[in-house]
Amino acid sequence: MFYYERPPLVFVHGLGEDQSIFNRQIAFLKEKGLVTYAYDLAGHGNTPLPPGKPTIAKHAADLEKILDANGIEIANLVGFSLGGTVSLEFAYQKPERVGKMCLINPGLCIDKFMTWKISLLKPFLNVLKYVGKLDKKQRLNDIDLSKAPFSTVYYSFPYGLKKINLQSLDLNLRALLEYGVPEYLSEIKTETLIIRGKSDELLKRKSVLHLQEQLANADLVEIPGNHVVMLSNTDEVNKILWEYFRG
């Protein structure tokens, strides 16, 4: 008789959220017997913003610290939006520590990949930069973001402000925009599944098509749902994650 232990799943949330955005998926997969971990990115939820500006590379380094702290040599990753970008960076930096990864509406932030609706937010960025200097207090509460009554990004994003201050939001958003689309994508060999919500309000379909084309070992599945598809199409996302990581 042989004993086989699956690598644990580590969930990496998106911008302006915390780990609770994945509570529906975590509860489902735990019932199926999978070991799951989730944490708050720097400047989100209960993780304070460290000195200096956040970057995607720093977020990836933090992920390695999470694995080390929990004695995890190899992990399967589930990254949503900003968390998808962090997962990509980690898979590039530490490929030996990633089994498989699933990217849910991953954030590839350059103009040609973003919808026209995002252009309406650009003036907001300048305001956010200055207002953020006045709002540095860390939000510490037990709000479950997976219970947001509406799942569109226009609701879930401001709802998430209950878990992140404006300074952290500004700096993390700028880190994502500055990261854009990395040139090293073709060097990532990790087995990858990309989930796209067909009604994604933020990212165009061409963004995930580019990602699938560039990655050496990636499949794409498109399902009904918007950017926060884990909430708008919970059952389908749960089913896909279970089938992908069960083996």
Sequence and secondary structure as in RCSB ss.txt:
>XXXX:A:sequence
MFYYERPPLVFVHGLGEDQSIFNRQIAFLKEKGLVTYAYDLAGHGNTPLPPGKPTIAKHAADLEKILDANGIEIA
NLVGFSLGGTVSLEFAYQKPERVGKMCLINPGLCIDKFMTWKISLLKPFLNVLKYVGKLDKKQRLNDIDLSKAPF
STVYYSFPYGLKKINLQSLDLNLRALLEYGVPEYLSEIKTETLIIRGKSDELLKRKSVLHLQEQLANADLVEIPG
NHVVMLSNTDEVNKILWEYFRG
>XXXX:A:secstr
        EEEE  TT  GGGGHHHHHHHHHTT  EEEE  TTSTTS   SS   HHHHHHHHHHHHHHTT SSE
EEEEETHHHHHHHHHHHH GGGEEEEEEES    SGGGB HHHHTTHHHHHHHHHHGGG          GGG S 
 SHHHHHHHHTTSS HHHHHHHHHHHHHH S TTGGG  SEEEEEEETT SSB HHHHHHHHHHSSSEEEEEES 
 TTHHHHTHHHHHHHHHHHH  
